[in-house]
Amino acid sequence: MPSEPPTPLAKRLAWFVALWLAGVAAVATVAFLLRFWMKLG
């Protein structure tokens, strides 16, 4: 069973940054929707 070479650091960092930004965007979207919903009430 051949071992695969490790993923380059740049690619791993790119994935980390992309997933982090997606998480931040999701939290910001929820916060915005909650604010909008509370203003309607």
N, C-alpha and C positions, 0 to 999 in steps of 0.2 A: 504494500500500500504506500504509494509515494506521498510524501508530505508536500502540501502546497506552500509556495513561498509566502512569507508574510505580506500583508497588504501595505503599500507605501504609506508613510506617515501623512503625506499631504492628502491622500484620499480619505484616510480615517478622520483627519481633522475636518475635511470638507463635509463628511457625513455628520460629524458631531455638531458642526455649526449649523448645518441645514436642519437637523432635528431640533436643536435648541431654538432656532428661529421659528420653526413650526409650532413649538410649544408656547413660546412667547406670544405668537400671533393668535393662537387658540385662546389663551388666557385673556388677551386684550379684547378679542371679539366677544367673549362671554361678559367681560366687564362692561363693554359698550352696550351690549344688549340689555344687561341688567339696569344700567343707568337709564336707557331709553324707556324701558318698561316701567321703571319707578316714576319717571316724569309723566307718563300717561295716567298713572293712578291718582 
